[in-house]
Amino acid sequence: MAKQRVLVTGGAGYIGSHTCKLLATEGYDPIVVDNLSTGNKWAVKWGPLEICDIRDNDALSLVMAKYKPVAIAHFASCCYVGESVENPEKYYNNNVSGMLSLLKTMNRNRVRKIIFSSSCSTYGNPQYTPIDEGHPQTPINPYGFTKYICERILSDYHRTQDIEFIALRYFNAAGADPEAEIGELHEPEPHLVPRILDAALGKADHFLIHGTDYDTDDGTCVRDYVHVLDIAKAHLKAIEHIFKFNSAEFINLGNGSGFSVKEVVNKVLEITGCKIKVIEGDRRDGDPAILISDSQRASEILDWSPDYPDLTSIIGHAWQWHRSKKSDS
Ligand SMILES: NC(=O)c1ccc[n+]([C@@H]2O[C@H](COP(=O)([O-])OP(=O)(O)OC[C@H]3O[C@@H](n4cnc5c(N)ncnc54)[C@H](O)[C@@H]3O)[C@@H](O)[C@H]2O)c1
């Protein structure tokens, strides 16, 4: 029987590429659509790469007509909170227009199912933790607003145009492929774990902590780190779910435990044995003190639980890949 094709927007990026590997392992055919704005060609290894901007309706429609996917895994987006505060237009344009273009093209090609990469940033400053899906959504930066708007668009299209969706609200993705074939590489790198690892490898002179006066045990921000492979696994489960049920779901993805920036630095020191120059700087705009997920719904609806909930695996795998990483050639 022919493999079922899943069109993966942003499949050359960090989480998308790990999901492609798992999709291929589980018998799907991942078709990557990516404009390579932050993704890497070398990370596309498990199916074809169509270089295309999802806002280009006609080009995207040709890709859908060519491959006839059964579902979409939609990762393509601008993803940096700080940049979104500086340049909101870029975020509303790419993330919201991108979603509208994708849905229009899905309608044109009669593709009805979509798994969307949403974010815990839709919640804003938490009123309580752990954060469940019923927590009020009051984003505090343009990135979070774009994800929130995309969720609302999906709800409206579900109501009026038969679009079925599962929006996965990830907390902090981290870690790498345990076989070290792929991992996280952005230029510049905004994410915490690879930034600390760059400092450990001497690729960065120091690691800067953004704020040490938060209302947390050690004064640094606390986040819920979820292994990238566990996020990939949730996509597999979401695809299985959306084939069985007429879905319109919002589901958190996190481990349910929080680690402070200083705790992550200490774990990197322990795992790598390297020295790191740590500088304590000021807070950044748009960073809540604590973000921890209640992932009960992921367990109930998707039968999902993390395989790698511990910081040692998450950082160990990231370190293993980081040491061996090759740049695009
Ligand atoms: N990394 C995290 O911790 C995290 C947390 C919550 C949500 N998310 C979401 O998960 C998704 C994937 O994040 P990531 O960390 O892998 O980011 P990433 O930057 O590594 O991947 C995004 C990919 O999308 C591509 N892309 C961007 N705009 C595009 C467009 N208009 N057309 C085609 N391709 C386009 C980029 O080239 C890149 O390959 C994003 O939607 C992000 O908002 C990530």
The ligand as a Gaussian input file, in Angstrom:
#p B3LYP/6-31G(d) Opt

LIG

0 1
 N       11.076000      25.949000      19.699000
 C       10.159000      26.089000      20.660000
 O       10.475000      25.988000      21.860000
 C        8.715000      26.335000      20.315000
 C        7.788000      26.535000      21.350000
 C        6.447000      26.756000      21.027000
 C        6.040000      26.759000      19.702000
 N        6.960000      26.581000      18.708000
 C        6.507000      26.598000      17.313000
 O        6.941000      25.412000      16.667000
 C        7.178000      25.670000      15.280000
 C        8.564000      25.178000      14.918000
 O        9.530000      25.869000      15.713000
 P       11.096000      25.620000      15.529000
 O       11.719000      25.894000      16.835000
 O       11.306000      24.330000      14.857000
 O       11.469000      26.823000      14.550000
 P       12.441000      26.842000      13.282000
 O       12.734000      28.288000      12.995000
 O       13.581000      25.930000      13.483000
 O       11.506000      26.244000      12.149000
 C       10.565000      27.037000      11.421000
 C       10.690000      26.624000       9.958000
 O        9.685000      27.307000       9.196000
 C       10.275000      27.806000       7.996000
 N        9.447000      28.953000       7.561000
 C        9.215000      30.099000       8.250000
 N        8.363000      30.868000       7.543000
 C        8.038000      30.204000       6.416000
 C        7.202000      30.481000       5.297000
 N        6.521000      31.638000       5.192000
 N        7.112000      29.561000       4.315000
 C        7.800000      28.389000       4.386000
 N        8.611000      28.070000       5.402000
 C        8.727000      28.970000       6.419000
 C       11.703000      28.157000       8.393000
 O       12.595000      28.222000       7.310000
 C       12.045000      27.003000       9.344000
 O       12.561000      25.891000       8.642000
 C        6.961000      27.163000      15.090000
 O        5.652000      27.374000      14.600000
 C        7.098000      27.721000      16.501000
 O        6.382000      28.927000      16.648000
 C        8.275000      26.377000      18.975000

